[in-house]
Amino acid sequence: MKFFVALVSLISVVLVAEAGLTDEQKQKLIAHHKECGAQSGVDNELVTKARKGEFIDDPKLKEHLFCVAKRIGFLNEAGVIQEQLLKSKLSAALGDEALAQKLVSECAIKKDTPQDTAYETVKCYFEKSPTHISIV
């Protein structure tokens, strides 16, 4: 029962937060979160908190975010940020190419590990985007 509640919560938050996505993209994102959650073993409460802007420094959450970012294509396997793709997706989501470029410049910064890069990038986008963009 607890898993079902967490899954429904995950789906509804993703759908509301990512309203600009097509139905197919929403389904892919839900699948990515489900697969990455199983792979990382992240506590669903940490993912829920991150969606609300409360980013807990947790290795499993970082692994989860790295997994999702890889599946979306924002980071490659080595943790290298795919800036052109990221800028393109942000421009489309925000409807503002200049803001997208600013966010990429300020947030897409390589850290010591791929997991830290994913975590810090997602956290930065959430904090600095006017609509709290998140892939969480």
N, C-alpha and C positions, 0 to 999 in steps of 0.2 A: 504494500500500500504506500509506504514511504517513497519508494522508487517511482510509482505512478504519479504521485503528487509533484515530485521533483521534475519529472518529465513534462507534465502538463504545464507547470510553472515555467520551465525552460522554453517550451514551444511558444507560449503566449507572450513572454517577454521578448523573445527573438522577433516574433511577428510584429509586435508593436514597435520595437526599437528599429527594425529594419523595414519599415513600411514602404520605402522606395524601391524595394527589391521585387523582382517578378516572382510569381508563385514557384517557378522552378528553382530560382536562386534561394528562396526561403527554405524549400525542401532540402536543397543541398547543404545549406548552413545548419539546419537542424540535424541532418545526418552527420555532418562533420563534428558537431558538438557531441553527439551521442557516441560516435566512434572514438573521439579523442578523450572523452570522459572515461570510457571503459579502459582505454590504453593508459591514461595517466593516473587513474584512480583518484582523481580530484574529488573533494567533498563538494557536493552540489551547493551547499550553503556559501562556499567561497565564490562560486561562479555567480550566484544570485547577488551577493554583496558587490562583486565587481561590476555587475550590470547597473548597480545603483551608485557607482562611483567610489565604493569602499574597496580598495585594492589591498589585499592582505599579502604580505611577502611570504609566500608559501611555495616550495619547490614543485608540488603537484599542480598548483594553479599555473605556475610559469610553464611547466611542461604542457599543460592543456592548451594554453594560449599559443605556444610555439607550434603545437600540432595543428590547431585550427588555422593559424597564419600560413603554415606550409600548404595545407590543403586548399586554401583560397588562392595561394600563389603570391602572397605578400612577402614571404621569406622563402629562400630555398633551403635545401637540406643542411647547408653549412651555416645557415642563419644570416645570409647576406640579404639585405633589404632590396626588393625589386622596385626601385623608386618610380620608374615610368608607369608600371602597372598600378602601383599605389596611387600615384598622382591622378591617373586616368579615372580610377574608381572613385576617389575622393571628389574629383571635379564633377563627376556625374551625380554623386550623392548630394553634394552641397549646392550644385548649380553655380559654382563660383571657382573658376580656375586659379585666380590669384590667391584665394584663401586656401585652396588645396595645396598650392605650391608652398605657401607659408607653413602649413601644418607639416608637410613632408620635410621641409628644411629644419623646423624646430623639433620634430618628434622622431623622425626616422634616423636614429643615430645608433650605430653599432655599439654594443656593450661587450662585456667580457665573455659572455656565453650567448648562444642563440636563444636560450630560454629567457635570459635577462633582456635581450634585445626585444623579443616579442612582448614581454610583460611591460617594459618601460614605454615602448611605442604605443601599445594599446592604452595604457594609463594616460599618456600624454594627449593622445587624440581625444579621449573622453574629457579630459580637463580643459583642453583648449578649443574644442570645436563648439560652435554656438548651439548645436543640436545634440551634443554629447554623443558623437559617433562612436560606436563600439562594435567590435566583432565578437564580443563575449556573448 
